[in-house]
Amino acid sequence: MIDVRRLRVLLELQRRGTLAEVALALHQTPSAVSQQLGLLEKEAGVELLRKSGRRVQLTPAAHTLAAYAAQIMDLLEQAHTEVARSDSTLKATVRVAVFQSAALAFMPQVLTILTEEHPDLRVTMTQREPETALRETWTRDFDLVIAEQYPGHAAPWHPELDRVELTTDALRLAIPATGPAFAAVESLCDAHNLPWVMEPRGAASRHWAEQACRTAGFEPDVRFETADLQAHMALISSGNAVALLPGLMTVSRPPGIKLLELPGNPRRTIFTSVRENSSTLHSISEIRRVLAQVTHDLVA
């Protein structure tokens, strides 16, 4: 008989790629993970892993077994969903991954409402970049992700994840409200010789911002890089930089920031994703309902 827990270890290895990543995800040591896979190999009676330098590779038999493991994990999740539906009370822990501007703009109010309406519902929140969070929701590290998608930059798709649009917010040029260097700035083109702050390379927001500047006819002078959008706002309000900011970050912006519309009035899309097997859970439905309630007409 094959141990279901060891099947999960094999599935995690197929999806994460290394023993170290599996160990981190399952809160075990790499040696413990290796031992579990060795026992699974004996139970299956076939070779599952082969050495490839310092890493291991799954054999064809292992990939076949992992495919069945995925089906078993899905069935267990469906069983959990059906059992949870039969309970009229809402007692659950939901792990939410969220990006920074959402965490700042509306998650505090969402959590307050959920606590008032469902005191036995436990929600945990972790800040993650959307690309990472979507994958980690697919691999069951999170139950729900709130993610963003910039115009022309589709967020990654993962099998077994749904996608429900939550809201959109405008993308605008943010400049210092005062100062001789910024007085004549009336459009994106006018910011061609100004210092910029952007998120680090690799972020969808960075790529989109660079493309917007290049479409306007210039290469931005990016002097400051940080993933912290509050730092962006501090640099702008203090007169040190300009940036392209999403509307959620400017809902409660400091008085030292002026916003200018961009050509075509681009908007960022904010959406939620969960595994399809858990999408009908009462806890997930309630969180999505409150998210929709709070974000309705929040940003222009």
N, C-alpha and C positions, 0 to 999 in steps of 0.2 A: 504494500500500500504506500502510495506517495504522500508525503506530508505537505499539506496545503501551505503551511508557513514557509517551507523551503521553496515551494513553487513561486511564492511571492519574491523571495530573494533572487531567483533566476530572472523573473520578470523585471525586477529593478535593475539587474545587471544589463539586460538587453536594452533598457531605456536610458540608463545613465552612463553606461560604457566602461566604468572602472570600479574595482572593488572598493577603493577609497570613497568614491561617491556613494556607493550603496551603503557602506558602513556609516557614513555621515547621515544619510536619510533614515536609516533604521536604528540609529543610536547604538551601534555595535562597533566592535573593533574589526579591522580588515581580516584578522586571523579568524575571528568568529564567523564572519561571512564566508570565508574560504572553507571553513569546516562544514558549514551548512550545505554549501554547494557540493562538497565531497560526499556527504551523506546522501544528498539527492541523486548524485551520479550512481551510487550503489543501489538506491531504491529503483531507479529507472533501468539499471542494467546496461546502460550505453554510455559512451564517452560524451560529455557535455561541454567540456572546456579544453582548450589547447593553448599552450604558452606561445606568445608572440612578443619576443623581447621581454620587457618588464610588465607587459599587460597580458591579459587572457582574451581569447576569442571564443565566441560560441560556435559550436559545431552545428551542422544542419539539423541534427536531432534536437539540440538545445533550442533552436529557433522554433521548431515544431512544438516542443513542450511549452515554450514561453507563450505561444499563441493560445494554447489551451489554458495556460495559467491566466491570461488576460480575460478569457471568457469566464473562468471561475471567479475571478475578482469582481467582474461585472455582475455575476449572479449573486454573490454575497452582498454587493452594494444594493442591488434590487431588493433582496430579502430585507436588508436593513430599512430600506425606504418603506416597504409594505408594512413592516412591524411598527415603524414610527408613525405611520398614518393612522394606525388603530388607536394610538394614544391621544386623547383629546387635549392633554396638557402639552405645553411647548417646553420640554426639557431637553436641551441639546447644547453642544459646543460647535460653533461654526467658525472656521479659520478663514479669515478674509485677508487677501493681499490687495494693496492699494498703492497708487502712485501719489507723489507728494501733494500736488495741488488739490486733489480730491480729499486727501486726509486733512488738509487745512480748511478747505472751503465748506464741506458739508458733512463729513463723517462725525464730528462731535455732536451735531444735532441729531443725526441718524441714530447714534448710540444712545443718546438721551431718551429719544422716543421709544426705542426698543426696550430699554431698561424699564421705562414706565409701563409699557403695555405688556411686556413679557419678562417679568423679573427672574424667571428661571432659565431664560435663554442666555447662554454665555457666548459672547462674541469676542474673539481675539483678532487683533489687527496688526499686520506687518507691512512695512513699506518695502515695495519691490518695483523695479522697472517692469513695465508691462510685458516685454518679451520674455523675461525670466519668469514672471508670475504666471503667465499663461502656460508655460511648460510645466511649472511646478504644480499647477492645478490639475493638469493632465496626469501627472505622476502621483497625484493624491497627497501632495504636501499641503495644499490648501483646498478649501471647499468652494470658495467663490473668489473671483478676481474682479476688481474694478480696473479697467484698462483704458488706454487712450489710443487714438489713431489719427495721424496727421494727414492732411489732404495729399492724395497721391502716394501714400506710404501705408499700405495695408499691413495691419498687425498679423503676426503668424497665426496660421490655422493649425489646430491639433485635432486628431480624431477623437470623437466621443465628447467634445466640448460644444455646447451651444453658444449662442451669442445674441444678447438682447441689448438694443440701443437704449441708453439712459438719457442722454442729453447731448447738446453740442454747445461749444462756446467759441466766440470770435477770437481770432488771432490778430493782434495789433502791434504797431510799433510803439514802444514805450521809451520816452526821452525825459530828461530832467525838465522840470517846469520852468526853471529860470537859468540864466547864464548866457553870455553873448555867443558862445559856440552853438547854442541850440535855438536861438531866437528865430533864425531863418529856416529852420527845419519844418517843412509842411508836408513832406511825403517821404517814402522810403528812399527814393533817389537822392534826396538831400542829405541822407545820413552816410554817404559814401566815404567821407573822410573823417568819420568820428570813431572813437574807440568802442568796441563791442564786448559784451559778455554773452557767452553761450554755454550750453551744456557740453560735456566732453564728447569727443568724436566717438561714433558708434551709436549714439542715441538717435532715434528717429527725429526728434525735435531739432537736433543739431543739423542733420542732413537737410531737413526741410527749410530751416532758417538760412543755411548757406545757399540753397537753390533759389530761395526768394530774393536774396541779395544779388545773386548772379543774373537772375532774370531781369532785375532792375538795372543791370549794367555795371556792377562793381563787385570786387572781392572784399568781403568785410575784414576789417582790421581787428581780429579777435585777440584782445589783450588779456582777457580774463576767462577762465574756464571753471565752472563748478556745476554740479548737479543740483545744488540747493537753490531753488527759485527765490527763496526769501533773500538770499545773498544777491541775486540778480537785482531785486527791487532796492536793496540797500545801496548797491553801486549806482543805480540809476538816480535815486532820490538825492544822493550825495553829489551828483554831478560828474561822476567818473565814467559812465558808460551809457550806451543805449542797448536795447534788446527787443526781440520779438516775444511777446508774452501772451499766454492764453488767458481768456476771460476769467476763469476761476481764480487766478492769482490776483486779479485786479478788482475783485468785488469789494475788498476792503483795503484798497491801496493807500499808501501814505500820500499826503497832499503835495509832495515834491515831484510827483510823476504825472506827465501829460501823455495821453494816448492819441495816436493817429491811425486812421483807417488805412488798410492795405488794399492794393488793386484787386478787384474781384471779391473782396470781403470774405477771405477764406475762414473756414471754421474747423475746429478739431472735434472729432466724434468721441464721446465717452460711452463705454458699454460695459456690461457685466457678462461673465462667462462662468458656467459651472459644468460639471460632468452631466451628461444627459440623464444618466441613471438617478441622479439626485435632484434633478430640476423640479420634481413634484413634491419634494419634502416641504412640510409646513414651515419649517425654520427658514429654508431658502426662499420660499415664496414670500414670507413676511419681510425678510430683509430687502428683497427686491421691491416690494410694495412701498416700504418706508423710503427707500432710496429714490423711487420715482416721485413720491410725495414731496420730499425735501428739495429735490433738484428741479422740480417743475417751475419754470420761469425764474430760476435762480440767476442765470446769466443771460445777457443780451447778445 
